[in-house]
Amino acid sequence: MARYRIKGVDLAEEMGMSTNSISNLRKADSLPRIDGHTLNSLCMSLRRLSRVDITPTDLIEFIVDDEKAKTR
């Protein structure tokens, strides 16, 4: 959102969600459970607000948690 200067309030309005929901999604330390409809709505809303094609791979970053990997 920062890259395209999209405000949480604008995204919330575009998606028909509360600003608290958007804020919680942005602050999540782990990937929250999002159904396909919500993920599609998120991508389409970001696309409309940024005027750039945005896909799920643009939203998700995989980082290996070395501490958890060592215990397995």
PQR file with spaces between the fields and no chain letter, atoms N, CA, C, O and H, PARSE charges and radii, in Angstrom:
ATOM       1  N    MET     1       0.822   -1.183    0.000 -0.4000 1.5000
ATOM       2  CA   MET     1       0.000    0.000    0.000 -0.0000 2.0000
ATOM       3  C    MET     1       0.869    1.252    0.000  0.5500 1.7000
ATOM       4  O    MET     1       0.558    2.232   -0.676 -0.5500 1.4000
ATOM       5  N    ALA     2       1.960    1.213    0.760 -0.4000 1.5000
ATOM       6  CA   ALA     2       2.840    2.374    0.824 -0.0000 2.0000
ATOM       7  C    ALA     2       3.455    2.658   -0.537  0.5500 1.7000
ATOM       8  O    ALA     2       3.600    3.813   -0.938 -0.5500 1.4000
ATOM       9  H    ALA     2       2.213    0.417    1.309  0.4000 1.0000
ATOM      10  N    ARG     3       3.814    1.594   -1.242 -0.4000 1.5000
ATOM      11  CA   ARG     3       4.449    1.762   -2.560 -0.0000 2.0000
ATOM      12  C    ARG     3       3.571    2.567   -3.504  0.5500 1.7000
ATOM      13  O    ARG     3       4.068    3.359   -4.305 -0.5500 1.4000
ATOM      14  H    ARG     3       3.696    0.656   -0.917  0.4000 1.0000
ATOM      15  N    TYR     4       2.257    2.359   -3.406 -0.4000 1.5000
ATOM      16  CA   TYR     4       1.326    3.026   -4.315 -0.0000 2.0000
ATOM      17  C    TYR     4       0.531    4.139   -3.631  0.5500 1.7000
ATOM      18  O    TYR     4      -0.423    4.679   -4.192 -0.5500 1.4000
ATOM      19  H    TYR     4       1.854    1.715   -2.756  0.4000 1.0000
ATOM      20  N    ARG     5       0.948    4.468   -2.406 -0.4000 1.5000
ATOM      21  CA   ARG     5       0.315    5.538   -1.635 -0.0000 2.0000
ATOM      22  C    ARG     5      -1.182    5.321   -1.465  0.5500 1.7000
ATOM      23  O    ARG     5      -1.989    6.229   -1.664 -0.5500 1.4000
ATOM      24  H    ARG     5       1.723    4.030   -1.951  0.4000 1.0000
ATOM      25  N    ILE     6      -1.531    4.090   -1.090 -0.4000 1.5000
ATOM      26  CA   ILE     6      -2.927    3.752   -0.840 -0.0000 2.0000
ATOM      27  C    ILE     6      -3.164    3.824    0.658  0.5500 1.7000
ATOM      28  O    ILE     6      -2.451    3.193    1.438 -0.5500 1.4000
ATOM      29  H    ILE     6      -0.876    3.353   -0.928  0.4000 1.0000
ATOM      30  N    LYS     7      -4.154    4.581    1.052 -0.4000 1.5000
ATOM      31  CA   LYS     7      -4.495    4.732    2.463 -0.0000 2.0000
ATOM      32  C    LYS     7      -5.431    3.602    2.889  0.5500 1.7000
ATOM      33  O    LYS     7      -6.259    3.130    2.109 -0.5500 1.4000
ATOM      34  H    LYS     7      -4.734    5.093    0.418  0.4000 1.0000
ATOM      35  N    GLY     8      -5.278    3.182    4.137 -0.4000 1.5000
ATOM      36  CA   GLY     8      -6.123    2.125    4.675 -0.0000 2.0000
ATOM      37  C    GLY     8      -7.591    2.460    4.601  0.5500 1.7000
ATOM      38  O    GLY     8      -8.415    1.591    4.312 -0.5500 1.4000
ATOM      39  H    GLY     8      -4.605    3.565    4.770  0.4000 1.0000
ATOM      40  N    VAL     9      -7.929    3.702    4.858 -0.4000 1.5000
ATOM      41  CA   VAL     9      -9.330    4.116    4.807 -0.0000 2.0000
ATOM      42  C    VAL     9      -9.880    3.999    3.386  0.5500 1.7000
ATOM      43  O    VAL     9     -11.040    3.631    3.202 -0.5500 1.4000
ATOM      44  H    VAL     9      -7.261    4.408    5.093  0.4000 1.0000
ATOM      45  N    ASP    10      -9.063    4.307    2.388 -0.4000 1.5000
ATOM      46  CA   ASP    10      -9.507    4.190    0.997 -0.0000 2.0000
ATOM      47  C    ASP    10      -9.700    2.724    0.607  0.5500 1.7000
ATOM      48  O    ASP    10     -10.665    2.378   -0.073 -0.5500 1.4000
ATOM      49  H    ASP    10      -8.121    4.606    2.538  0.4000 1.0000
ATOM      50  N    LEU    11      -8.771    1.866    1.046 -0.4000 1.5000
ATOM      51  CA   LEU    11      -8.902    0.439    0.751 -0.0000 2.0000
ATOM      52  C    LEU    11     -10.121   -0.143    1.451  0.5500 1.7000
ATOM      53  O    LEU    11     -10.862   -0.933    0.865 -0.5500 1.4000
ATOM      54  H    LEU    11      -7.986    2.148    1.598  0.4000 1.0000
ATOM      55  N    ALA    12     -10.327    0.243    2.692 -0.4000 1.5000
ATOM      56  CA   ALA    12     -11.486   -0.244    3.446 -0.0000 2.0000
ATOM      57  C    ALA    12     -12.787    0.148    2.743  0.5500 1.7000
ATOM      58  O    ALA    12     -13.701   -0.666    2.611 -0.5500 1.4000
ATOM      59  H    ALA    12      -9.725    0.884    3.168  0.4000 1.0000
ATOM      60  N    GLU    13     -12.857    1.381    2.301 -0.4000 1.5000
ATOM      61  CA   GLU    13     -14.058    1.847    1.601 -0.0000 2.0000
ATOM      62  C    GLU    13     -14.254    1.087    0.294  0.5500 1.7000
ATOM      63  O    GLU    13     -15.369    0.676   -0.027 -0.5500 1.4000
ATOM      64  H    GLU    13     -12.115    2.042    2.408  0.4000 1.0000
ATOM      65  N    GLU    14     -13.177    0.900   -0.455 -0.4000 1.5000
ATOM      66  CA   GLU    14     -13.246    0.192   -1.741 -0.0000 2.0000
ATOM      67  C    GLU    14     -13.714   -1.249   -1.561  0.5500 1.7000
ATOM      68  O    GLU    14     -14.454   -1.776   -2.391 -0.5500 1.4000
ATOM      69  H    GLU    14     -12.272    1.234   -0.195  0.4000 1.0000
ATOM      70  N    MET    15     -13.272   -1.889   -0.460 -0.4000 1.5000
ATOM      71  CA   MET    15     -13.617   -3.285   -0.210 -0.0000 2.0000
ATOM      72  C    MET    15     -14.912   -3.456    0.577  0.5500 1.7000
ATOM      73  O    MET    15     -15.429   -4.567    0.691 -0.5500 1.4000
ATOM      74  H    MET    15     -12.670   -1.460    0.214  0.4000 1.0000
ATOM      75  N    GLY    16     -15.437   -2.358    1.120 -0.4000 1.5000
ATOM      76  CA   GLY    16     -16.635   -2.458    1.945 -0.0000 2.0000
ATOM      77  C    GLY    16     -16.335   -3.075    3.296  0.5500 1.7000
ATOM      78  O    GLY    16     -17.169   -3.787    3.856 -0.5500 1.4000
ATOM      79  H    GLY    16     -15.017   -1.456    1.027  0.4000 1.0000
ATOM      80  N    MET    17     -15.142   -2.804    3.826 -0.4000 1.5000
ATOM      81  CA   MET    17     -14.723   -3.337    5.118 -0.0000 2.0000
ATOM      82  C    MET    17     -14.483   -2.171    6.075  0.5500 1.7000
ATOM      83  O    MET    17     -14.448   -1.010    5.667 -0.5500 1.4000
ATOM      84  H    MET    17     -14.465   -2.226    3.371  0.4000 1.0000
ATOM      85  N    SER    18     -14.319   -2.501    7.342 -0.4000 1.5000
ATOM      86  CA   SER    18     -13.993   -1.458    8.313 -0.0000 2.0000
ATOM      87  C    SER    18     -12.506   -1.129    8.236  0.5500 1.7000
ATOM      88  O    SER    18     -11.698   -1.950    7.801 -0.5500 1.4000
ATOM      89  H    SER    18     -14.348   -3.444    7.674  0.4000 1.0000
ATOM      90  N    THR    19     -12.163    0.065    8.656 -0.4000 1.5000
ATOM      91  CA   THR    19     -10.754    0.446    8.679 -0.0000 2.0000
ATOM      92  C    THR    19      -9.988   -0.404    9.689  0.5500 1.7000
ATOM      93  O    THR    19      -8.799   -0.663    9.502 -0.5500 1.4000
ATOM      94  H    THR    19     -12.819    0.732    9.009  0.4000 1.0000
ATOM      95  N    ASN    20     -10.655   -0.839   10.757 -0.4000 1.5000
ATOM      96  CA   ASN    20     -10.004   -1.714   11.736 -0.0000 2.0000
ATOM      97  C    ASN    20      -9.618   -3.046   11.110  0.5500 1.7000
ATOM      98  O    ASN    20      -8.550   -3.580   11.410 -0.5500 1.4000
ATOM      99  H    ASN    20     -11.621   -0.629   10.909  0.4000 1.0000
ATOM     100  N    SER    21     -10.465   -3.588   10.251 -0.4000 1.5000
ATOM     101  CA   SER    21     -10.157   -4.860    9.586 -0.0000 2.0000
ATOM     102  C    SER    21      -8.920   -4.724    8.709  0.5500 1.7000
ATOM     103  O    SER    21      -8.061   -5.605    8.705 -0.5500 1.4000
ATOM     104  H    SER    21     -11.332   -3.155   10.008  0.4000 1.0000
ATOM     105  N    ILE    22      -8.828   -3.640    7.977 -0.4000 1.5000
ATOM     106  CA   ILE    22      -7.660   -3.402    7.120 -0.0000 2.0000
ATOM     107  C    ILE    22      -6.414   -3.221    7.975  0.5500 1.7000
ATOM     108  O    ILE    22      -5.353   -3.759    7.658 -0.5500 1.4000
ATOM     109  H    ILE    22      -9.527   -2.924    7.981  0.4000 1.0000
ATOM     110  N    SER    23      -6.545   -2.464    9.055 -0.4000 1.5000
ATOM     111  CA   SER    23      -5.414   -2.247    9.953 -0.0000 2.0000
ATOM     112  C    SER    23      -4.926   -3.561   10.560  0.5500 1.7000
ATOM     113  O    SER    23      -3.721   -3.802   10.631 -0.5500 1.4000
ATOM     114  H    SER    23      -7.407   -2.027    9.312  0.4000 1.0000
ATOM     115  N    ASN    24      -5.845   -4.401   10.992 -0.4000 1.5000
ATOM     116  CA   ASN    24      -5.474   -5.701   11.562 -0.0000 2.0000
ATOM     117  C    ASN    24      -4.794   -6.589   10.530  0.5500 1.7000
ATOM     118  O    ASN    24      -3.850   -7.309   10.853 -0.5500 1.4000
ATOM     119  H    ASN    24      -6.824   -4.205   10.935  0.4000 1.0000
ATOM     120  N    LEU    25      -5.262   -6.541    9.311 -0.4000 1.5000
ATOM     121  CA   LEU    25      -4.657   -7.324    8.236 -0.0000 2.0000
ATOM     122  C    LEU    25      -3.224   -6.861    7.978  0.5500 1.7000
ATOM     123  O    LEU    25      -2.332   -7.685    7.777 -0.5500 1.4000
ATOM     124  H    LEU    25      -6.030   -5.956    9.048  0.4000 1.0000
ATOM     125  N    ARG    26      -3.007   -5.583    7.984 -0.4000 1.5000
ATOM     126  CA   ARG    26      -1.662   -5.031    7.735 -0.0000 2.0000
ATOM     127  C    ARG    26      -0.704   -5.328    8.873  0.5500 1.7000
ATOM     128  O    ARG    26       0.490   -5.517    8.640 -0.5500 1.4000
ATOM     129  H    ARG    26      -3.732   -4.913    8.147  0.4000 1.0000
ATOM     130  N    LYS    27      -1.202   -5.373   10.095 -0.4000 1.5000
ATOM     131  CA   LYS    27      -0.346   -5.573   11.264 -0.0000 2.0000
ATOM     132  C    LYS    27      -0.087   -7.039   11.595  0.5500 1.7000
ATOM     133  O    LYS    27       0.718   -7.331   12.480 -0.5500 1.4000
ATOM     134  H    LYS    27      -2.172   -5.220   10.285  0.4000 1.0000
ATOM     135  N    ALA    28      -0.736   -7.949   10.923 -0.4000 1.5000
ATOM     136  CA   ALA    28      -0.639   -9.374   11.253 -0.0000 2.0000
ATOM     137  C    ALA    28       0.800   -9.871   11.116  0.5500 1.7000
ATOM     138  O    ALA    28       1.462   -9.614   10.110 -0.5500 1.4000
ATOM     139  H    ALA    28      -1.391   -7.712   10.205  0.4000 1.0000
ATOM     140  N    ASP    29       1.275  -10.586   12.137 -0.4000 1.5000
ATOM     141  CA   ASP    29       2.614  -11.177   12.088 -0.0000 2.0000
ATOM     142  C    ASP    29       2.643  -12.436   11.238  0.5500 1.7000
ATOM     143  O    ASP    29       3.691  -12.824   10.721 -0.5500 1.4000
ATOM     144  H    ASP    29       0.737  -10.795   12.954  0.4000 1.0000
ATOM     145  N    SER    30       1.498  -13.064   11.099 -0.4000 1.5000
ATOM     146  CA   SER    30       1.408  -14.258   10.259 -0.0000 2.0000
ATOM     147  C    SER    30       0.238  -14.077    9.302  0.5500 1.7000
ATOM     148  O    SER    30      -0.620  -13.216    9.498 -0.5500 1.4000
ATOM     149  H    SER    30       0.647  -12.749   11.519  0.4000 1.0000
ATOM     150  N    LEU    31       0.221  -14.894    8.282 -0.4000 1.5000
ATOM     151  CA   LEU    31      -0.817  -14.778    7.267 -0.0000 2.0000
ATOM     152  C    LEU    31      -2.172  -15.166    7.855  0.5500 1.7000
ATOM     153  O    LEU    31      -2.374  -16.312    8.254 -0.5500 1.4000
ATOM     154  H    LEU    31       0.918  -15.594    8.123  0.4000 1.0000
ATOM     155  N    PRO    32      -3.086  -14.221    7.907 -0.5600 1.5000
ATOM     156  CA   PRO    32      -4.415  -14.558    8.414  0.2800 2.0000
ATOM     157  C    PRO    32      -5.183  -15.398    7.408  0.5500 1.7000
ATOM     158  O    PRO    32      -4.866  -15.404    6.218 -0.5500 1.4000
ATOM     159  N    ARG    33      -6.172  -16.091    7.882 -0.4000 1.5000
ATOM     160  CA   ARG    33      -7.003  -16.917    6.998 -0.0000 2.0000
ATOM     161  C    ARG    33      -7.873  -15.994    6.155  0.5500 1.7000
ATOM     162  O    ARG    33      -8.696  -15.244    6.679 -0.5500 1.4000
ATOM     163  H    ARG    33      -6.429  -16.086    8.848  0.4000 1.0000
ATOM     164  N    ILE    34      -7.680  -16.063    4.854 -0.4000 1.5000
ATOM     165  CA   ILE    34      -8.455  -15.250    3.916 -0.0000 2.0000
ATOM     166  C    ILE    34      -9.037  -16.184    2.865  0.5500 1.7000
ATOM     167  O    ILE    34      -8.315  -16.970    2.252 -0.5500 1.4000
ATOM     168  H    ILE    34      -7.012  -16.672    4.429  0.4000 1.0000
ATOM     169  N    ASP    35     -10.342  -16.092    2.663 -0.4000 1.5000
ATOM     170  CA   ASP    35     -10.948  -16.946    1.645 -0.0000 2.0000
ATOM     171  C    ASP    35     -10.680  -16.361    0.257  0.5500 1.7000
ATOM     172  O    ASP    35     -10.228  -15.223    0.126 -0.5500 1.4000
ATOM     173  H    ASP    35     -10.929  -15.453    3.161  0.4000 1.0000
ATOM     174  N    GLY    36     -10.960  -17.143   -0.756 -0.4000 1.5000
ATOM     175  CA   GLY    36     -10.685  -16.742   -2.135 -0.0000 2.0000
ATOM     176  C    GLY    36     -11.409  -15.473   -2.536  0.5500 1.7000
ATOM     177  O    GLY    36     -10.859  -14.644   -3.261 -0.5500 1.4000
ATOM     178  H    GLY    36     -11.327  -18.067   -0.650  0.4000 1.0000
ATOM     179  N    HIS    37     -12.638  -15.315   -2.073 -0.4000 1.5000
ATOM     180  CA   HIS    37     -13.416  -14.118   -2.408 -0.0000 2.0000
ATOM     181  C    HIS    37     -12.751  -12.868   -1.843  0.5500 1.7000
ATOM     182  O    HIS    37     -12.642  -11.854   -2.532 -0.5500 1.4000
ATOM     183  H    HIS    37     -13.085  -15.988   -1.484  0.4000 1.0000
ATOM     184  N    THR    38     -12.304  -12.940   -0.586 -0.4000 1.5000
ATOM     185  CA   THR    38     -11.666  -11.789    0.053 -0.0000 2.0000
ATOM     186  C    THR    38     -10.330  -11.462   -0.605  0.5500 1.7000
ATOM     187  O    THR    38     -10.003  -10.294   -0.812 -0.5500 1.4000
ATOM     188  H    THR    38     -12.392  -13.764   -0.026  0.4000 1.0000
ATOM     189  N    LEU    39      -9.561  -12.498   -0.931 -0.4000 1.5000
ATOM     190  CA   LEU    39      -8.277  -12.276   -1.595 -0.0000 2.0000
ATOM     191  C    LEU    39      -8.490  -11.633   -2.964  0.5500 1.7000
ATOM     192  O    LEU    39      -7.762  -10.713   -3.338 -0.5500 1.4000
ATOM     193  H    LEU    39      -9.826  -13.447   -0.763  0.4000 1.0000
ATOM     194  N    ASN    40      -9.471  -12.107   -3.698 -0.4000 1.5000
ATOM     195  CA   ASN    40      -9.784  -11.522   -5.004 -0.0000 2.0000
ATOM     196  C    ASN    40     -10.231  -10.073   -4.841  0.5500 1.7000
ATOM     197  O    ASN    40      -9.809   -9.205   -5.605 -0.5500 1.4000
ATOM     198  H    ASN    40     -10.062  -12.854   -3.394  0.4000 1.0000
ATOM     199  N    SER    41     -11.078   -9.806   -3.856 -0.4000 1.5000
ATOM     200  CA   SER    41     -11.544   -8.451   -3.601 -0.0000 2.0000
ATOM     201  C    SER    41     -10.385   -7.538   -3.225  0.5500 1.7000
ATOM     202  O    SER    41     -10.333   -6.386   -3.656 -0.5500 1.4000
ATOM     203  H    SER    41     -11.421  -10.511   -3.235  0.4000 1.0000
ATOM     204  N    LEU    42      -9.455   -8.050   -2.421 -0.4000 1.5000
ATOM     205  CA   LEU    42      -8.280   -7.277   -2.026 -0.0000 2.0000
ATOM     206  C    LEU    42      -7.436   -6.916   -3.247  0.5500 1.7000
ATOM     207  O    LEU    42      -7.055   -5.759   -3.424 -0.5500 1.4000
ATOM     208  H    LEU    42      -9.497   -8.986   -2.071  0.4000 1.0000
ATOM     209  N    CYS    43      -7.149   -7.905   -4.083 -0.4000 1.5000
ATOM     210  CA   CYS    43      -6.343   -7.652   -5.288 -0.0000 2.0000
ATOM     211  C    CYS    43      -7.041   -6.681   -6.238  0.5500 1.7000
ATOM     212  O    CYS    43      -6.409   -5.769   -6.770 -0.5500 1.4000
ATOM     213  H    CYS    43      -7.459   -8.845   -3.940  0.4000 1.0000
ATOM     214  N    MET    44      -8.332   -6.876   -6.448 -0.4000 1.5000
ATOM     215  CA   MET    44      -9.062   -5.998   -7.369 -0.0000 2.0000
ATOM     216  C    MET    44      -9.151   -4.575   -6.818  0.5500 1.7000
ATOM     217  O    MET    44      -9.038   -3.609   -7.572 -0.5500 1.4000
ATOM     218  H    MET    44      -8.845   -7.617   -6.016  0.4000 1.0000
ATOM     219  N    SER    45      -9.351   -4.446   -5.523 -0.4000 1.5000
ATOM     220  CA   SER    45      -9.422   -3.117   -4.909 -0.0000 2.0000
ATOM     221  C    SER    45      -8.077   -2.409   -5.001  0.5500 1.7000
ATOM     222  O    SER    45      -8.017   -1.229   -5.348 -0.5500 1.4000
ATOM     223  H    SER    45      -9.442   -5.231   -4.910  0.4000 1.0000
ATOM     224  N    LEU    46      -7.003   -3.121   -4.693 -0.4000 1.5000
ATOM     225  CA   LEU    46      -5.671   -2.528   -4.804 -0.0000 2.0000
ATOM     226  C    LEU    46      -5.366   -2.151   -6.243  0.5500 1.7000
ATOM     227  O    LEU    46      -4.736   -1.128   -6.509 -0.5500 1.4000
ATOM     228  H    LEU    46      -7.051   -4.080   -4.412  0.4000 1.0000
ATOM     229  N    ARG    47      -5.817   -2.982   -7.165 -0.4000 1.5000
ATOM     230  CA   ARG    47      -5.598   -2.690   -8.593 -0.0000 2.0000
ATOM     231  C    ARG    47      -6.312   -1.404   -9.004  0.5500 1.7000
ATOM     232  O    ARG    47      -5.741   -0.563   -9.699 -0.5500 1.4000
ATOM     233  H    ARG    47      -6.329   -3.813   -6.950  0.4000 1.0000
ATOM     234  N    ARG    48      -7.569   -1.258   -8.568 -0.4000 1.5000
ATOM     235  CA   ARG    48      -8.324   -0.051   -8.920 -0.0000 2.0000
ATOM     236  C    ARG    48      -7.699    1.200   -8.292  0.5500 1.7000
ATOM     237  O    ARG    48      -7.617    2.247   -8.933 -0.5500 1.4000
ATOM     238  H    ARG    48      -8.033   -1.941   -8.003  0.4000 1.0000
ATOM     239  N    LEU    49      -7.264    1.082   -7.044 -0.4000 1.5000
ATOM     240  CA   LEU    49      -6.705    2.246   -6.348 -0.0000 2.0000
ATOM     241  C    LEU    49      -5.306    2.612   -6.838  0.5500 1.7000
ATOM     242  O    LEU    49      -4.933    3.785   -6.827 -0.5500 1.4000
ATOM     243  H    LEU    49      -7.331    0.231   -6.523  0.4000 1.0000
ATOM     244  N    SER    50      -4.533    1.618   -7.266 -0.4000 1.5000
ATOM     245  CA   SER    50      -3.155    1.882   -7.692 -0.0000 2.0000
ATOM     246  C    SER    50      -3.018    2.026   -9.202  0.5500 1.7000
ATOM     247  O    SER    50      -2.047    2.597   -9.699 -0.5500 1.4000
ATOM     248  H    SER    50      -4.836    0.665   -7.275  0.4000 1.0000
ATOM     249  N    ARG    51      -4.010    1.498   -9.926 -0.4000 1.5000
ATOM     250  CA   ARG    51      -3.977    1.457  -11.389 -0.0000 2.0000
ATOM     251  C    ARG    51      -2.815    0.600  -11.899  0.5500 1.7000
ATOM     252  O    ARG    51      -2.267    0.849  -12.973 -0.5500 1.4000
ATOM     253  H    ARG    51      -4.798    1.035   -9.523  0.4000 1.0000
ATOM     254  N    VAL    52      -2.448   -0.423  -11.101 -0.4000 1.5000
ATOM     255  CA   VAL    52      -1.382   -1.365  -11.438 -0.0000 2.0000
ATOM     256  C    VAL    52      -1.930   -2.759  -11.199  0.5500 1.7000
ATOM     257  O    VAL    52      -2.680   -2.974  -10.247 -0.5500 1.4000
ATOM     258  H    VAL    52      -2.892   -0.625  -10.228  0.4000 1.0000
ATOM     259  N    ASP    53      -1.561   -3.720  -12.061 -0.4000 1.5000
ATOM     260  CA   ASP    53      -1.977   -5.103  -11.830 -0.0000 2.0000
ATOM     261  C    ASP    53      -1.306   -5.628  -10.568  0.5500 1.7000
ATOM     262  O    ASP    53      -0.080   -5.612  -10.458 -0.5500 1.4000
ATOM     263  H    ASP    53      -0.952   -3.546  -12.834  0.4000 1.0000
ATOM     264  N    ILE    54      -2.097   -6.086   -9.631 -0.4000 1.5000
ATOM     265  CA   ILE    54      -1.586   -6.639   -8.386 -0.0000 2.0000
ATOM     266  C    ILE    54      -2.131   -8.049   -8.251  0.5500 1.7000
ATOM     267  O    ILE    54      -3.331   -8.279   -8.397 -0.5500 1.4000
ATOM     268  H    ILE    54      -3.093   -6.099   -9.720  0.4000 1.0000
ATOM     269  N    THR    55      -1.240   -8.992   -7.969 -0.4000 1.5000
ATOM     270  CA   THR    55      -1.610  -10.396   -7.818 -0.0000 2.0000
ATOM     271  C    THR    55      -1.290  -10.858   -6.397  0.5500 1.7000
ATOM     272  O    THR    55      -0.580  -10.159   -5.675 -0.5500 1.4000
ATOM     273  H    THR    55      -0.265   -8.805   -7.850  0.4000 1.0000
ATOM     274  N    PRO    56      -1.796  -12.013   -5.982 -0.5600 1.5000
ATOM     275  CA   PRO    56      -1.484  -12.520   -4.637  0.2800 2.0000
ATOM     276  C    PRO    56       0.012  -12.625   -4.360  0.5500 1.7000
ATOM     277  O    PRO    56       0.438  -12.425   -3.223 -0.5500 1.4000
ATOM     278  N    THR    57       0.814  -12.934   -5.373 -0.4000 1.5000
ATOM     279  CA   THR    57       2.258  -13.049   -5.140 -0.0000 2.0000
ATOM     280  C    THR    57       2.887  -11.693   -4.821  0.5500 1.7000
ATOM     281  O    THR    57       3.983  -11.640   -4.262 -0.5500 1.4000
ATOM     282  H    THR    57       0.468  -13.096   -6.297  0.4000 1.0000
ATOM     283  N    ASP    58       2.215  -10.610   -5.167 -0.4000 1.5000
ATOM     284  CA   ASP    58       2.696   -9.278   -4.797 -0.0000 2.0000
ATOM     285  C    ASP    58       2.404   -8.971   -3.328  0.5500 1.7000
ATOM     286  O    ASP    58       3.022   -8.084   -2.741 -0.5500 1.4000
ATOM     287  H    ASP    58       1.325  -10.654   -5.621  0.4000 1.0000
ATOM     288  N    LEU    59       1.462   -9.706   -2.740 -0.4000 1.5000
ATOM     289  CA   LEU    59       1.024   -9.424   -1.377 -0.0000 2.0000
ATOM     290  C    LEU    59       1.675  -10.322   -0.338  0.5500 1.7000
ATOM     291  O    LEU    59       1.674  -10.002    0.851 -0.5500 1.4000
ATOM     292  H    LEU    59       0.959  -10.426   -3.218  0.4000 1.0000
ATOM     293  N    ILE    60       2.225  -11.437   -0.776 -0.4000 1.5000
ATOM     294  CA   ILE    60       2.734  -12.445    0.160 -0.0000 2.0000
ATOM     295  C    ILE    60       4.237  -12.581    0.017  0.5500 1.7000
ATOM     296  O    ILE    60       4.765  -12.697   -1.089 -0.5500 1.4000
ATOM     297  H    ILE    60       2.226  -11.697   -1.742  0.4000 1.0000
ATOM     298  N    GLU    61       4.909  -12.567    1.140 -0.4000 1.5000
ATOM     299  CA   GLU    61       6.357  -12.764    1.162 -0.0000 2.0000
ATOM     300  C    GLU    61       6.645  -13.939    2.089  0.5500 1.7000
ATOM     301  O    GLU    61       6.157  -13.968    3.219 -0.5500 1.4000
ATOM     302  H    GLU    61       4.480  -12.473    2.039  0.4000 1.0000
ATOM     303  N    PHE    62       7.421  -14.896    1.633 -0.4000 1.5000
ATOM     304  CA   PHE    62       7.782  -16.047    2.454 -0.0000 2.0000
ATOM     305  C    PHE    62       9.144  -15.804    3.086  0.5500 1.7000
ATOM     306  O    PHE    62      10.133  -15.558    2.396 -0.5500 1.4000
ATOM     307  H    PHE    62       7.817  -14.873    0.715  0.4000 1.0000
ATOM     308  N    ILE    63       9.175  -15.879    4.408 -0.4000 1.5000
ATOM     309  CA   ILE    63      10.423  -15.721    5.148 -0.0000 2.0000
ATOM     310  C    ILE    63      10.578  -16.938    6.039  0.5500 1.7000
ATOM     311  O    ILE    63       9.697  -17.243    6.843 -0.5500 1.4000
ATOM     312  H    ILE    63       8.371  -16.080    4.968  0.4000 1.0000
ATOM     313  N    VAL    64      11.690  -17.628    5.898 -0.4000 1.5000
ATOM     314  CA   VAL    64      11.943  -18.815    6.709 -0.0000 2.0000
ATOM     315  C    VAL    64      12.212  -18.392    8.144  0.5500 1.7000
ATOM     316  O    VAL    64      13.050  -17.529    8.405 -0.5500 1.4000
ATOM     317  H    VAL    64      12.406  -17.380    5.245  0.4000 1.0000
ATOM     318  N    ASP    65      11.495  -19.006    9.062 -0.4000 1.5000
ATOM     319  CA   ASP    65      11.710  -18.769   10.484 -0.0000 2.0000
ATOM     320  C    ASP    65      12.737  -19.784   10.956  0.5500 1.7000
ATOM     321  O    ASP    65      12.387  -20.925   11.255 -0.5500 1.4000
ATOM     322  H    ASP    65      10.814  -19.707    8.850  0.4000 1.0000
ATOM     323  N    ASP    66      14.000  -19.382   11.027 -0.4000 1.5000
ATOM     324  CA   ASP    66      15.086  -20.298   11.352 -0.0000 2.0000
ATOM     325  C    ASP    66      14.905  -20.985   12.693  0.5500 1.7000
ATOM     326  O    ASP    66      15.270  -22.152   12.833 -0.5500 1.4000
ATOM     327  H    ASP    66      14.285  -18.454   10.784  0.4000 1.0000
ATOM     328  N    GLU    67      14.358  -20.304   13.673 -0.4000 1.5000
ATOM     329  CA   GLU    67      14.181  -20.904   14.999 -0.0000 2.0000
ATOM     330  C    GLU    67      13.184  -22.061   14.946  0.5500 1.7000
ATOM     331  O    GLU    67      13.428  -23.109   15.543 -0.5500 1.4000
ATOM     332  H    GLU    67      14.061  -19.356   13.560  0.4000 1.0000
ATOM     333  N    LYS    68      12.084  -21.888   14.251 -0.4000 1.5000
ATOM     334  CA   LYS    68      11.084  -22.947   14.146 -0.0000 2.0000
ATOM     335  C    LYS    68      11.618  -24.093   13.282  0.5500 1.7000
ATOM     336  O    LYS    68      11.340  -25.258   13.566 -0.5500 1.4000
ATOM     337  H    LYS    68      11.886  -21.037   13.765  0.4000 1.0000
ATOM     338  N    ALA    69      12.374  -23.778   12.241 -0.4000 1.5000
ATOM     339  CA   ALA    69      12.915  -24.814   11.366 -0.0000 2.0000
ATOM     340  C    ALA    69      13.904  -25.705   12.119  0.5500 1.7000
ATOM     341  O    ALA    69      13.994  -26.897   11.826 -0.5500 1.4000
ATOM     342  H    ALA    69      12.600  -22.832   12.010  0.4000 1.0000
ATOM     343  N    LYS    70      14.636  -25.161   13.070 -0.4000 1.5000
ATOM     344  CA   LYS    70      15.621  -25.927   13.841 -0.0000 2.0000
ATOM     345  C    LYS    70      14.961  -26.928   14.767  0.5500 1.7000
ATOM     346  O    LYS    70      15.554  -27.966   15.065 -0.5500 1.4000
ATOM     347  H    LYS    70      14.562  -24.192   13.308  0.4000 1.0000
ATOM     348  N    THR    71      13.756  -26.651   15.230 -0.4000 1.5000
ATOM     349  CA   THR    71      13.088  -27.538   16.186 -0.0000 2.0000
ATOM     350  C    THR    71      12.344  -28.678   15.508  0.5500 1.7000
ATOM     351  O    THR    71      11.811  -29.551   16.194 -0.5500 1.4000
ATOM     352  H    THR    71      13.274  -25.809   14.988  0.4000 1.0000
ATOM     353  N    ARG    72      12.295  -28.695   14.231 -0.4000 1.5000
ATOM     354  CA   ARG    72      11.551  -29.758   13.525 -0.0000 2.0000
ATOM     355  C    ARG    72      12.449  -30.874   13.109  0.5500 1.7000
ATOM     356  O    ARG    72      11.990  -31.845   12.507 -0.5500 1.4000
ATOM     357  H    ARG    72      12.729  -27.986   13.674  0.4000 1.0000
